[in-house]
Amino acid sequence: MTETGRPLHAARPPIGLSPATTRAYAASWRAFVGTRPPDSCFPVGQAAVTTWLELRARAGRPRQSLVVDRAALMAWCAANGEGLDVALPATRVRQTGAGVDAASLLVAARRRGPDLPGLRDRALLLLAATLDIGAEALARLTVEDITDTTDGMTVALLRPRSGRHQLRRLRRRREPAVCPVRSWAAWRDAAQLRWGAAFRGIDAHGTVGDPLSVAGIRFVLDRTLGRPDRPPPRARRTKSGSPPESSVRTAARQRMLRPTPDWIRTTLTVSGPVDEVAQFRVAARGPGIIPWQVDSDYEQARLLAPMAGKGAQAVTLARLLRQASERLHQIALQHQAAGTPACAFDLHRLVPVPGPILEAGSDSRAAAAWLQAQWGTLLPLRRVAVEAMRDQRIRRSARLVYNFWSAEWTPWQALDRVRTDWPELVFDIRPQYARADAGKTA
Protein backbone atom coordinates (compact mmCIF):
# COMPACT_ATOMS: atom_id res chain seq x y z
CA MET A 1 0.00 0.00 0.00
CA THR A 2 1.31 3.46 -0.90
CA GLU A 3 2.60 5.46 2.06
CA THR A 4 0.62 8.62 1.30
CA GLY A 5 2.28 11.76 2.57
CA ARG A 6 5.84 10.44 2.81
CA PRO A 7 8.25 13.04 1.29
CA LEU A 8 10.12 11.92 -1.78
CA HIS A 9 13.51 12.89 -0.30
CA ALA A 10 12.80 10.53 2.61
CA ALA A 11 11.75 7.55 0.53
CA ARG A 12 12.87 4.06 1.49
CA PRO A 13 15.48 2.66 -0.92
CA PRO A 14 14.89 -0.70 -2.63
CA ILE A 15 16.64 -3.69 -1.07
CA GLY A 16 18.09 -6.92 -2.43
CA LEU A 17 20.05 -5.24 -5.26
CA SER A 18 23.74 -5.44 -6.07
CA PRO A 19 25.91 -2.49 -5.02
CA ALA A 20 26.36 -1.29 -8.62
CA THR A 21 22.62 -1.48 -9.33
CA THR A 22 21.87 0.29 -6.05
CA ARG A 23 24.16 3.17 -6.97
CA ALA A 24 22.73 3.45 -10.51
CA TYR A 25 19.13 3.40 -9.24
CA ALA A 26 19.93 5.94 -6.53
CA ALA A 27 21.42 8.34 -9.12
CA SER A 28 18.28 8.12 -11.27
CA TRP A 29 16.03 8.62 -8.27
CA ARG A 30 17.96 11.70 -7.12
CA ALA A 31 17.73 13.14 -10.65
CA PHE A 32 13.96 12.61 -10.62
CA VAL A 33 13.45 14.08 -7.14
CA GLY A 34 15.55 17.10 -8.16
CA THR A 35 12.94 17.99 -10.80
CA ARG A 36 10.00 17.82 -8.36
CA PRO A 37 8.87 20.57 -5.94
CA PRO A 38 10.59 20.41 -2.50
CA ASP A 39 7.37 19.43 -0.70
CA SER A 40 6.47 16.58 -3.09
CA CYS A 41 5.21 13.42 -1.44
CA PHE A 42 4.00 9.96 -2.38
CA PRO A 43 2.18 8.85 -4.44
CA VAL A 44 4.31 9.96 -7.35
CA GLY A 45 1.85 9.12 -10.11
CA GLN A 46 2.39 7.52 -13.48
CA ALA A 47 1.96 10.81 -15.37
CA ALA A 48 4.87 12.47 -13.53
CA VAL A 49 7.23 9.55 -14.23
CA THR A 50 6.18 9.38 -17.91
CA THR A 51 6.71 13.12 -18.37
CA TRP A 52 10.16 12.94 -16.74
CA LEU A 53 11.25 10.05 -18.96
CA GLU A 54 10.02 11.84 -22.09
CA LEU A 55 12.01 14.94 -21.15
CA ARG A 56 15.12 12.78 -20.71
CA ALA A 57 14.51 11.17 -24.12
CA ARG A 58 14.09 14.53 -25.88
CA ALA A 59 17.31 15.72 -24.27
CA GLY A 60 19.15 12.96 -26.14
CA ARG A 61 19.62 10.41 -23.37
CA PRO A 62 20.51 6.95 -24.81
CA ARG A 63 17.87 4.28 -24.77
CA GLN A 64 19.94 2.05 -22.46
CA SER A 65 20.06 4.83 -19.86
CA LEU A 66 16.31 5.37 -20.18
CA VAL A 67 15.79 1.69 -19.41
CA VAL A 68 17.81 2.10 -16.21
CA ASP A 69 15.88 5.28 -15.28
CA ARG A 70 12.53 3.57 -15.71
CA ALA A 71 13.60 0.51 -13.72
CA ALA A 72 15.02 2.73 -10.96
CA LEU A 73 11.84 4.76 -10.49
CA MET A 74 9.65 1.65 -10.55
CA ALA A 75 11.91 0.00 -7.92
CA TRP A 76 11.94 3.04 -5.62
CA CYS A 77 8.17 3.47 -5.90
CA ALA A 78 7.61 -0.25 -5.26
CA ALA A 79 9.78 -0.04 -2.12
CA ASN A 80 7.42 2.66 -0.84
CA GLY A 81 4.23 0.80 -1.70
CA GLU A 82 3.39 2.39 -5.05
CA GLY A 83 3.23 0.08 -8.06
CA LEU A 84 3.88 1.64 -11.45
CA ASP A 85 3.98 0.24 -14.96
CA VAL A 86 5.48 2.97 -17.16
CA ALA A 87 6.13 2.49 -20.88
CA LEU A 88 9.52 3.43 -22.26
CA PRO A 89 9.32 6.60 -24.42
CA ALA A 90 10.40 6.57 -28.04
CA THR A 91 13.96 7.72 -28.58
CA ARG A 92 15.43 9.55 -31.55
CA VAL A 93 17.65 7.58 -33.92
CA ARG A 94 21.04 9.22 -33.90
CA GLN A 95 22.38 9.68 -37.41
CA THR A 96 26.13 9.66 -37.85
CA GLY A 97 28.14 11.71 -40.31
CA ALA A 98 27.96 8.74 -42.66
CA GLY A 99 24.18 9.17 -42.91
CA VAL A 100 23.46 5.92 -41.02
CA ASP A 101 22.06 5.43 -37.53
CA ALA A 102 24.64 4.34 -34.99
CA ALA A 103 22.72 1.16 -34.09
CA SER A 104 23.00 -0.14 -37.66
CA LEU A 105 26.74 0.50 -37.63
CA LEU A 106 27.15 -1.42 -34.37
CA VAL A 107 25.11 -4.35 -35.68
CA ALA A 108 27.18 -4.42 -38.86
CA ALA A 109 30.41 -4.26 -36.84
CA ARG A 110 29.41 -7.34 -34.85
CA ARG A 111 28.89 -9.29 -38.09
CA ARG A 112 32.39 -8.69 -39.43
CA GLY A 113 34.77 -11.66 -39.44
CA PRO A 114 38.26 -12.03 -37.96
CA ASP A 115 40.07 -11.80 -41.32
CA LEU A 116 41.96 -8.70 -42.47
CA PRO A 117 39.06 -7.08 -44.38
CA GLY A 118 36.79 -7.80 -41.42
CA LEU A 119 39.17 -6.12 -38.98
CA ARG A 120 39.41 -3.06 -41.22
CA ASP A 121 35.66 -2.80 -41.74
CA ARG A 122 34.94 -3.21 -38.02
CA ALA A 123 37.37 -0.44 -37.08
CA LEU A 124 35.95 1.81 -39.80
CA LEU A 125 32.34 1.22 -38.73
CA LEU A 126 33.02 1.74 -35.03
CA LEU A 127 34.98 4.95 -35.57
CA ALA A 128 32.18 6.27 -37.80
CA ALA A 129 29.63 5.46 -35.07
CA THR A 130 31.53 6.71 -32.01
CA LEU A 131 33.12 9.80 -33.59
CA ASP A 132 29.97 10.68 -35.59
CA ILE A 133 31.93 11.25 -38.83
CA GLY A 134 31.39 10.41 -42.49
CA ALA A 135 33.44 9.10 -45.38
CA GLU A 136 35.28 12.39 -45.96
CA ALA A 137 36.58 12.55 -42.38
CA LEU A 138 37.47 8.85 -42.40
CA ALA A 139 39.46 9.31 -45.62
CA ARG A 140 41.42 12.19 -44.03
CA LEU A 141 42.23 10.16 -40.90
CA THR A 142 45.86 9.05 -40.57
CA VAL A 143 47.73 6.79 -38.20
CA GLU A 144 49.49 9.81 -36.72
CA ASP A 145 46.10 11.29 -35.77
CA ILE A 146 45.34 8.39 -33.39
CA THR A 147 47.29 8.24 -30.12
CA ASP A 148 47.02 5.50 -27.49
CA THR A 149 46.28 6.48 -23.89
CA THR A 150 46.10 4.52 -20.63
CA ASP A 151 42.32 4.03 -20.80
CA GLY A 152 41.71 4.28 -24.54
CA MET A 153 42.93 6.51 -27.36
CA THR A 154 42.78 10.10 -28.61
CA VAL A 155 41.72 10.96 -32.17
CA ALA A 156 42.66 14.30 -33.76
CA LEU A 157 39.98 15.19 -36.33
CA LEU A 158 40.91 17.77 -38.96
CA ARG A 159 38.37 20.56 -39.37
CA PRO A 160 38.45 21.66 -43.04
CA ARG A 161 37.20 25.20 -42.48
CA SER A 162 39.71 26.19 -39.78
CA GLY A 163 42.52 23.79 -40.65
CA ARG A 164 42.81 22.84 -36.98
CA HIS A 165 42.48 19.50 -35.23
CA GLN A 166 39.80 18.67 -32.67
CA LEU A 167 40.77 16.09 -30.07
CA ARG A 168 38.24 13.34 -29.31
CA ARG A 169 38.88 10.85 -26.52
CA LEU A 170 37.57 7.30 -26.74
CA ARG A 171 37.56 4.83 -23.85
CA ARG A 172 37.65 1.07 -23.98
CA ARG A 173 34.31 -0.71 -23.80
CA ARG A 174 33.56 -3.92 -22.01
CA GLU A 175 32.33 -5.71 -25.13
CA PRO A 176 35.29 -6.22 -27.51
CA ALA A 177 33.04 -6.57 -30.57
CA VAL A 178 31.90 -2.93 -30.30
CA CYS A 179 34.99 -1.38 -28.73
CA PRO A 180 36.55 1.13 -31.17
CA VAL A 181 39.84 1.17 -29.27
CA ARG A 182 40.40 -2.59 -29.48
CA SER A 183 39.13 -2.76 -33.07
CA TRP A 184 41.51 -0.02 -34.23
CA ALA A 185 44.46 -1.66 -32.46
CA ALA A 186 43.63 -5.03 -34.05
CA TRP A 187 43.42 -3.54 -37.57
CA ARG A 188 46.56 -1.42 -37.13
CA ASP A 189 48.64 -4.35 -35.89
CA ALA A 190 47.29 -6.82 -38.46
CA ALA A 191 47.93 -4.41 -41.35
CA GLN A 192 51.28 -3.27 -39.84
CA LEU A 193 50.35 0.41 -40.17
CA ARG A 194 52.98 2.80 -38.90
CA TRP A 195 52.18 6.00 -40.76
CA GLY A 196 49.94 7.39 -43.49
CA ALA A 197 46.26 6.75 -44.13
CA ALA A 198 44.38 4.89 -41.44
CA PHE A 199 42.33 2.78 -43.85
CA ARG A 200 43.78 1.04 -46.93
CA GLY A 201 42.56 -1.12 -49.75
CA ILE A 202 43.10 -4.90 -49.60
CA ASP A 203 43.51 -7.00 -52.73
CA ALA A 204 42.37 -10.57 -53.32
CA HIS A 205 45.66 -11.94 -51.92
CA GLY A 206 45.27 -10.11 -48.61
CA THR A 207 47.91 -7.47 -49.36
CA VAL A 208 47.36 -4.02 -47.91
CA GLY A 209 47.61 -1.43 -50.67
CA ASP A 210 46.86 2.23 -51.35
CA PRO A 211 44.78 4.50 -49.10
CA LEU A 212 41.03 4.30 -49.49
CA SER A 213 39.52 7.35 -51.17
CA VAL A 214 36.20 8.89 -50.16
CA ALA A 215 34.46 6.82 -52.83
CA GLY A 216 36.26 3.70 -51.60
CA ILE A 217 35.16 4.24 -48.00
CA ARG A 218 31.58 4.83 -49.11
CA PHE A 219 31.79 1.61 -51.11
CA VAL A 220 32.97 -0.27 -47.99
CA LEU A 221 30.19 1.25 -45.87
CA ASP A 222 27.52 0.40 -48.42
CA ARG A 223 28.78 -3.14 -48.89
CA THR A 224 29.00 -3.75 -45.14
CA LEU A 225 25.58 -2.30 -44.44
CA GLY A 226 24.04 -4.22 -47.33
CA ARG A 227 23.09 -1.24 -49.47
CA PRO A 228 22.20 -2.17 -53.08
CA ASP A 229 23.31 1.11 -54.71
CA ARG A 230 26.79 0.10 -55.82
CA PRO A 231 27.60 0.92 -59.44
CA PRO A 232 27.47 -1.96 -61.91
CA PRO A 233 30.71 -3.21 -63.47
CA ARG A 234 31.83 -1.70 -66.74
CA ALA A 235 30.44 -3.25 -69.91
CA ARG A 236 32.75 -5.60 -71.78
CA ARG A 237 33.64 -5.14 -75.44
CA THR A 238 35.93 -6.73 -77.99
CA LYS A 239 38.00 -5.08 -80.72
CA SER A 240 34.99 -5.08 -83.00
CA GLY A 241 33.01 -2.95 -80.57
CA SER A 242 33.10 -4.32 -77.02
CA PRO A 243 35.82 -4.10 -74.33
CA PRO A 244 37.69 -7.32 -73.51
CA GLU A 245 36.66 -9.06 -70.32
CA SER A 246 40.07 -8.64 -68.65
CA SER A 247 40.32 -4.86 -69.12
CA VAL A 248 37.47 -3.43 -67.03
CA ARG A 249 37.11 -2.38 -63.40
CA THR A 250 34.46 -0.68 -61.38
CA ALA A 251 34.87 3.07 -60.94
CA ALA A 252 35.75 2.85 -57.26
CA ARG A 253 38.40 0.17 -57.78
CA GLN A 254 39.81 2.03 -60.78
CA ARG A 255 40.24 5.22 -58.75
CA MET A 256 41.89 3.33 -55.89
CA LEU A 257 44.28 1.21 -57.90
CA ARG A 258 44.98 3.33 -60.99
CA PRO A 259 44.77 7.09 -60.34
CA THR A 260 46.39 7.87 -63.76
CA PRO A 261 44.25 6.42 -66.58
CA ASP A 262 45.47 4.99 -69.87
CA TRP A 263 44.60 7.03 -72.95
CA ILE A 264 43.30 5.46 -76.16
CA ARG A 265 43.64 7.25 -79.52
CA THR A 266 40.58 6.98 -81.77
CA THR A 267 39.76 8.13 -85.29
CA LEU A 268 36.10 8.80 -86.00
CA THR A 269 34.91 9.45 -89.56
CA VAL A 270 31.49 11.02 -90.04
CA SER A 271 30.08 11.06 -93.56
CA GLY A 272 26.74 11.85 -95.13
CA PRO A 273 24.81 14.66 -96.80
CA VAL A 274 26.49 18.03 -96.75
CA ASP A 275 23.77 19.74 -94.74
CA GLU A 276 23.60 16.97 -92.15
CA VAL A 277 27.37 16.91 -91.74
CA ALA A 278 27.45 20.69 -91.30
CA GLN A 279 24.72 20.53 -88.66
CA PHE A 280 26.51 17.75 -86.82
CA ARG A 281 29.77 19.71 -86.83
CA VAL A 282 28.05 22.68 -85.18
CA ALA A 283 26.19 20.47 -82.67
CA ALA A 284 29.38 18.63 -81.65
CA ARG A 285 31.28 21.80 -80.74
CA GLY A 286 31.57 22.77 -77.09
CA PRO A 287 33.95 23.76 -74.30
CA GLY A 288 35.01 20.14 -73.80
CA ILE A 289 34.37 20.00 -70.05
CA ILE A 290 31.89 18.47 -67.62
CA PRO A 291 30.42 21.26 -65.44
CA TRP A 292 30.56 19.40 -62.15
CA GLN A 293 29.42 21.13 -58.99
CA VAL A 294 32.58 21.38 -56.86
CA ASP A 295 32.63 21.22 -53.03
CA SER A 296 35.33 23.81 -52.33
CA ASP A 297 35.46 23.06 -48.60
CA TYR A 298 36.20 19.41 -49.27
CA GLU A 299 38.82 20.28 -51.89
CA GLN A 300 40.60 22.56 -49.43
CA ALA A 301 40.56 19.83 -46.78
CA ARG A 302 41.87 17.28 -49.27
CA LEU A 303 44.75 19.58 -50.20
CA LEU A 304 45.51 20.39 -46.58
CA ALA A 305 45.45 16.84 -45.23
CA PRO A 306 48.91 15.66 -46.40
CA MET A 307 50.65 18.85 -45.21
CA ALA A 308 48.58 19.79 -42.16
CA GLY A 309 51.54 19.20 -39.85
CA LYS A 310 53.38 22.18 -41.33
CA GLY A 311 51.19 24.63 -39.43
CA ALA A 312 49.84 27.98 -40.60
CA GLN A 313 51.82 27.95 -43.86
CA ALA A 314 50.05 24.78 -44.96
CA VAL A 315 46.66 26.33 -44.17
CA THR A 316 47.53 29.41 -46.23
CA LEU A 317 48.76 27.33 -49.15
CA ALA A 318 45.64 25.15 -49.14
CA ARG A 319 43.46 28.25 -49.12
CA LEU A 320 45.37 29.80 -52.05
CA LEU A 321 45.12 26.57 -54.02
CA ARG A 322 41.40 26.46 -53.33
CA GLN A 323 40.98 30.03 -54.58
CA ALA A 324 42.91 29.23 -57.76
CA SER A 325 40.80 26.12 -58.30
CA GLU A 326 37.60 28.13 -57.81
CA ARG A 327 38.75 30.72 -60.36
CA LEU A 328 39.51 28.04 -62.94
CA HIS A 329 36.16 26.38 -62.27
CA GLN A 330 34.33 29.68 -62.72
CA ILE A 331 36.14 30.27 -66.01
CA ALA A 332 35.13 26.81 -67.19
CA LEU A 333 31.51 27.46 -66.22
CA GLN A 334 31.57 30.77 -68.10
CA HIS A 335 32.85 29.01 -71.21
CA GLN A 336 30.14 26.39 -70.74
CA ALA A 337 27.42 29.04 -70.46
CA ALA A 338 28.74 30.98 -73.45
CA GLY A 339 29.04 27.85 -75.59
CA THR A 340 32.70 28.46 -76.36
CA PRO A 341 33.67 25.96 -79.13
CA ALA A 342 37.04 25.02 -77.64
CA CYS A 343 36.48 21.31 -78.38
CA ALA A 344 35.38 20.09 -81.80
CA PHE A 345 33.84 16.87 -80.41
CA ASP A 346 32.31 17.54 -76.98
CA LEU A 347 30.64 14.49 -75.45
CA HIS A 348 28.68 16.65 -72.99
CA ARG A 349 27.08 18.51 -75.91
CA LEU A 350 26.16 15.31 -77.74
CA VAL A 351 25.22 13.17 -74.69
CA PRO A 352 24.60 15.67 -71.85
CA VAL A 353 25.24 14.64 -68.25
CA PRO A 354 21.96 15.09 -66.27
CA GLY A 355 21.68 17.74 -63.59
CA PRO A 356 21.39 15.33 -60.59
CA ILE A 357 24.59 13.58 -61.70
CA LEU A 358 26.40 16.93 -61.95
CA GLU A 359 25.23 17.82 -58.44
CA ALA A 360 26.53 14.51 -57.09
CA GLY A 361 30.08 15.42 -58.16
CA SER A 362 32.80 13.70 -60.11
CA ASP A 363 33.80 11.46 -57.16
CA SER A 364 30.33 10.01 -56.59
CA ARG A 365 29.41 6.43 -57.45
CA ALA A 366 26.34 7.66 -59.30
CA ALA A 367 28.49 9.78 -61.63
CA ALA A 368 30.90 6.93 -62.31
CA ALA A 369 28.05 4.52 -63.02
CA TRP A 370 26.32 6.98 -65.36
CA LEU A 371 29.49 7.81 -67.31
CA GLN A 372 30.33 4.14 -67.72
CA ALA A 373 26.83 3.31 -68.94
CA GLN A 374 26.25 6.34 -71.19
CA TRP A 375 29.74 7.40 -72.31
CA GLY A 376 32.02 4.43 -71.79
CA THR A 377 34.75 6.71 -70.37
CA LEU A 378 34.98 8.67 -67.11
CA LEU A 379 36.69 11.80 -68.46
CA PRO A 380 36.12 14.26 -71.31
CA LEU A 381 37.99 13.71 -74.56
CA ARG A 382 41.40 15.31 -75.02
CA ARG A 383 43.52 16.52 -77.94
CA VAL A 384 40.51 16.63 -80.25
CA ALA A 385 41.30 17.55 -83.86
CA VAL A 386 38.95 17.64 -86.86
CA GLU A 387 39.56 17.65 -90.60
CA ALA A 388 36.72 18.49 -92.99
CA MET A 389 36.75 17.34 -96.62
CA ARG A 390 34.26 16.80 -99.40
CA ASP A 391 33.59 13.19 -100.19
CA GLN A 392 34.63 12.75 -103.86
CA ARG A 393 32.93 9.39 -104.16
CA ILE A 394 29.39 10.72 -104.02
CA ARG A 395 28.09 14.13 -105.06
CA ARG A 396 26.66 16.41 -102.39
CA SER A 397 28.27 14.45 -99.55
CA ALA A 398 30.94 15.42 -97.06
CA ARG A 399 33.21 13.86 -94.46
CA LEU A 400 34.52 14.87 -91.03
CA VAL A 401 37.54 13.07 -89.60
CA TYR A 402 37.90 13.44 -85.81
CA ASN A 403 41.03 12.37 -83.94
CA PHE A 404 40.89 12.34 -80.13
CA TRP A 405 42.16 10.58 -77.01
CA SER A 406 39.81 9.03 -74.44
CA ALA A 407 40.50 7.74 -70.92
CA GLU A 408 40.74 3.95 -70.50
CA TRP A 409 38.55 3.11 -73.49
CA THR A 410 36.92 4.42 -76.64
CA PRO A 411 33.52 5.99 -75.75
CA TRP A 412 31.48 3.27 -77.45
CA GLN A 413 28.27 3.92 -75.52
CA ALA A 414 28.28 7.64 -76.37
CA LEU A 415 28.99 6.92 -80.02
CA ASP A 416 26.11 4.45 -80.13
CA ARG A 417 23.81 7.17 -78.77
CA VAL A 418 25.14 9.66 -81.35
CA ARG A 419 24.61 7.14 -84.12
CA THR A 420 20.98 6.78 -83.02
CA ASP A 421 20.41 10.55 -82.81
CA TRP A 422 21.86 11.13 -86.31
CA PRO A 423 20.46 8.32 -88.48
CA GLU A 424 21.29 10.11 -91.78
CA LEU A 425 25.04 9.98 -91.06
CA VAL A 426 27.53 7.13 -91.28
CA PHE A 427 30.03 6.74 -88.44
CA ASP A 428 33.25 4.77 -88.82
CA ILE A 429 35.13 4.24 -85.53
CA ARG A 430 38.76 3.08 -85.55
CA PRO A 431 40.42 2.82 -82.12
CA GLN A 432 44.19 2.36 -82.07
CA TYR A 433 45.25 0.08 -79.24
CA ALA A 434 49.01 0.55 -78.93
CA ARG A 435 51.17 -1.08 -76.29
CA ALA A 436 53.31 1.19 -74.17
CA ASP A 437 56.49 -0.72 -75.06
CA ALA A 438 55.77 -0.99 -78.80
CA GLY A 439 56.34 1.59 -81.48
CA LYS A 440 53.53 0.42 -83.71
CA THR A 441 49.80 0.01 -83.44
CA ALA A 442 48.63 -3.33 -82.15
ZIVEN-V819575 format. One record per residue. RES is the residue in one small letter. SS is DSSP state (@ for helix, = for strand, . for the rest). D_CENTER is the distance of its C-alpha to the mean C-alpha in whole Angstrom. Layout:
# ZIVEN-V819575
res | ss | d_center
RES | SS | D_CENTER
RES | SS | D_CENTER
This chain:
# ZIVEN-V819575
res | ss | d_center
m | . | 59
t | . | 57
e | . | 58
t | . | 59
g | . | 59
r | . | 58
p | = | 55
l | @ | 52
h | @ | 52
a | @ | 55
a | . | 53
r | . | 54
p | . | 51
p | . | 50
i | . | 51
g | . | 51
l | . | 47
s | . | 46
p | @ | 46
a | @ | 42
t | @ | 42
t | @ | 45
r | @ | 43
a | @ | 40
y | @ | 42
a | @ | 44
a | @ | 41
s | @ | 40
w | @ | 43
r | @ | 44
a | @ | 41
f | @ | 42
v | @ | 46
g | @ | 44
t | . | 43
r | . | 47
p | . | 50
p | . | 52
d | . | 55
s | . | 53
c | = | 54
f | . | 54
p | . | 53
v | . | 49
g | . | 49
q | @ | 46
a | @ | 44
a | @ | 44
v | @ | 42
t | @ | 40
t | @ | 39
w | @ | 39
l | @ | 36
e | @ | 34
l | @ | 34
r | @ | 33
a | @ | 30
r | @ | 29
a | . | 29
g | . | 26
r | . | 28
p | . | 26
r | @ | 28
q | @ | 29
s | @ | 31
l | @ | 32
v | @ | 34
v | @ | 36
d | @ | 37
r | @ | 38
a | @ | 40
a | @ | 42
l | @ | 43
m | @ | 44
a | @ | 46
w | @ | 48
c | @ | 49
a | @ | 50
a | @ | 52
n | . | 54
g | . | 55
e | . | 52
g | . | 50
l | . | 47
d | . | 44
v | . | 41
a | . | 38
l | . | 35
p | . | 33
a | . | 29
t | . | 27
r | . | 23
v | . | 20
r | . | 18
q | = | 14
t | . | 12
g | . | 10
a | . | 7
g | . | 9
v | . | 11
d | = | 15
a | @ | 16
a | @ | 19
s | @ | 16
l | @ | 15
l | @ | 18
v | @ | 19
a | @ | 17
a | @ | 18
r | @ | 21
r | @ | 21
r | . | 20
g | . | 23
p | . | 24
d | . | 24
l | @ | 21
p | @ | 18
g | @ | 19
l | @ | 19
r | @ | 16
d | @ | 14
r | @ | 16
a | @ | 16
l | @ | 12
l | @ | 13
l | @ | 16
l | @ | 14
a | @ | 11
a | @ | 14
t | @ | 17
l | @ | 16
d | . | 14
i | . | 10
g | . | 7
a | @ | 4
e | @ | 6
a | @ | 9
l | @ | 9
a | @ | 9
r | @ | 12
l | . | 14
t | = | 17
v | @ | 20
e | @ | 22
d | @ | 20
i | = | 21
t | = | 25
d | = | 27
t | . | 29
t | . | 32
d | . | 31
g | = | 27
m | = | 25
t | = | 23
v | = | 20
a | = | 20
l | = | 17
l | = | 17
r | . | 17
p | . | 16
r | . | 19
s | . | 22
g | . | 21
r | . | 22
h | = | 21
q | = | 21
l | = | 22
r | = | 21
r | = | 24
l | = | 23
r | = | 26
r | . | 27
r | . | 27
r | . | 30
e | . | 28
p | @ | 26
a | @ | 24
v | @ | 22
c | . | 23
p | @ | 20
v | @ | 23
r | @ | 24
s | @ | 21
w | @ | 20
a | @ | 24
a | @ | 24
w | @ | 21
r | @ | 22
d | @ | 25
a | @ | 25
a | @ | 23
q | . | 25
l | . | 23
r | . | 25
w | . | 23
g | . | 20
a | = | 16
a | . | 16
f | . | 14
r | = | 15
g | = | 15
i | = | 18
d | . | 20
a | . | 23
h | . | 25
g | . | 23
t | . | 23
v | = | 21
g | = | 19
d | = | 17
p | = | 14
l | . | 11
s | . | 9
v | @ | 5
a | @ | 5
g | @ | 8
i | @ | 6
r | @ | 4
f | @ | 7
v | @ | 9
l | @ | 8
d | @ | 9
r | @ | 12
t | @ | 13
l | @ | 13
g | . | 15
r | . | 13
p | . | 15
d | . | 12
r | . | 12
p | . | 13
p | . | 17
p | . | 19
r | . | 21
a | . | 24
r | . | 27
r | . | 30
t | . | 33
k | . | 35
s | . | 37
g | . | 34
s | . | 31
p | . | 29
p | . | 30
e | @ | 28
s | @ | 28
s | @ | 26
v | . | 23
r | . | 19
t | . | 16
a | @ | 14
a | @ | 11
r | @ | 14
q | @ | 16
r | @ | 14
m | @ | 14
l | @ | 18
r | . | 19
p | . | 18
t | . | 21
p | . | 22
d | . | 26
w | = | 28
i | = | 30
r | = | 33
t | = | 34
t | = | 37
l | = | 37
t | = | 41
v | = | 41
s | = | 45
g | = | 47
p | = | 49
v | @ | 49
d | @ | 48
e | @ | 45
v | @ | 44
a | @ | 44
q | @ | 42
f | @ | 39
r | @ | 40
v | @ | 39
a | @ | 36
a | @ | 34
r | . | 34
g | = | 32
p | . | 30
g | . | 28
i | . | 24
i | . | 21
p | . | 21
w | . | 17
q | . | 16
v | . | 15
d | . | 13
s | @ | 16
d | @ | 15
y | @ | 12
e | @ | 14
q | @ | 17
a | @ | 15
r | @ | 14
l | @ | 18
l | @ | 19
a | @ | 17
p | . | 19
m | . | 22
a | @ | 22
g | @ | 25
k | @ | 27
g | . | 27
a | @ | 28
q | @ | 29
a | @ | 25
v | @ | 24
t | @ | 27
l | @ | 26
a | @ | 22
r | @ | 23
l | @ | 26
l | @ | 23
r | @ | 21
q | @ | 24
a | @ | 25
s | @ | 22
e | @ | 22
r | @ | 26
l | @ | 25
h | @ | 23
q | @ | 25
i | @ | 28
a | @ | 26
l | @ | 26
q | @ | 29
h | @ | 30
q | @ | 28
a | @ | 30
a | @ | 33
g | . | 33
t | . | 34
p | . | 35
a | . | 34
c | = | 33
a | . | 35
f | . | 33
d | . | 29
l | @ | 27
h | @ | 26
r | @ | 29
l | @ | 30
v | . | 27
p | . | 25
v | . | 21
p | . | 21
g | @ | 20
p | @ | 17
i | @ | 15
l | @ | 16
e | @ | 15
a | @ | 11
g | . | 12
s | . | 12
d | . | 9
s | . | 8
r | @ | 9
a | @ | 11
a | @ | 13
a | @ | 13
a | @ | 15
w | @ | 17
l | @ | 18
q | @ | 19
a | @ | 21
q | @ | 23
w | . | 23
g | . | 23
t | . | 22
l | . | 19
l | . | 21
p | . | 24
l | . | 27
r | = | 29
r | = | 33
v | = | 34
a | = | 37
v | = | 40
e | = | 43
a | = | 46
m | = | 49
r | = | 51
d | . | 52
q | . | 55
r | . | 55
i | . | 55
r | . | 56
r | . | 54
s | = | 51
a | = | 49
r | = | 46
l | = | 43
v | = | 41
y | = | 38
n | = | 37
f | = | 33
w | = | 30
s | = | 27
a | = | 24
e | . | 24
w | . | 26
t | . | 29
p | . | 27
w | @ | 29
q | @ | 27
a | @ | 28
l | @ | 31
d | @ | 32
r | @ | 31
v | @ | 33
r | @ | 36
t | @ | 36
d | @ | 36
w | . | 39
p | . | 41
e | . | 44
l | . | 43
v | = | 43
f | = | 40
d | = | 40
i | = | 37
r | = | 38
p | = | 35
q | = | 36
y | . | 35
a | . | 36
r | . | 35
a | . | 34
d | . | 38
a | . | 40
g | . | 42
k | . | 42
t | . | 40
a | . | 39
